[in-house]
Amino acid sequence: MDDPKGCKLESVEEDAPAFKAGLKEGDVVRKINGQEVKDYLALKRLVAESKPGDELKVELQRDEREMSITVKVEARRWRR
């Protein structure tokens, strides 16, 4: 579900870099590295443009609190 001011995370995989950094289901991602995230496609594009080793500053809302989390990008692992 997309929020008009961000993208709400419906789930976060347990072995994913986002999970390791502390992102949780229900967080609303507002910005990545200062760029606004208006919807899921914007979130997906910003993550896809990053490379393994990059650090993404994720600005989000959790419950009523604004917070920032740094996520270190890892190489994509393909699932079968």
Backbone hydrogen bonds, N-H to C=O, Kabsch-Sander energy under -0.5 kcal/mol:
donor,donor_aa,acceptor,acceptor_aa,energy
3,D,6,G,-1.2
6,G,3,D,-2.0
6,G,38,K,-0.6
7,C,29,V,-2.0
8,K,1,M,-1.2
9,L,27,D,-3.0
10,E,8,K,-0.6
16,A,13,E,-1.6
20,K,16,A,-2.3
21,A,17,P,-1.8
22,G,18,A,-0.8
22,G,19,F,-1.0
23,L,18,A,-2.5
26,G,9,L,-3.2
27,D,24,K,-2.1
28,V,61,Q,-2.5
29,V,7,C,-2.7
29,V,27,D,-0.6
30,R,59,E,-3.1
31,K,59,E,-1.8
32,I,35,Q,-2.2
33,N,57,K,-2.8
35,Q,32,I,-2.2
37,V,30,R,-3.0
38,K,36,E,-0.7
43,L,39,D,-2.0
44,K,40,Y,-2.9
45,R,41,L,-2.3
46,L,42,A,-2.4
47,V,43,L,-2.0
48,A,44,K,-2.5
49,E,45,R,-1.8
50,S,47,V,-1.4
53,G,73,V,-3.0
54,D,51,K,-2.5
56,L,54,D,-0.5
56,L,71,V,-3.1
57,K,55,E,-0.5
58,V,56,L,-0.8
58,V,69,I,-3.3
59,E,31,K,-2.6
59,E,57,K,-0.6
60,L,58,V,-0.5
60,L,67,M,-3.0
61,Q,28,V,-2.1
62,R,65,R,-2.8
65,R,62,R,-2.6
67,M,60,L,-2.8
69,I,58,V,-2.6
71,V,56,L,-2.7
71,V,69,I,-0.5
73,V,54,D,-3.0
73,V,71,V,-0.6
78,W,76,R,-0.5
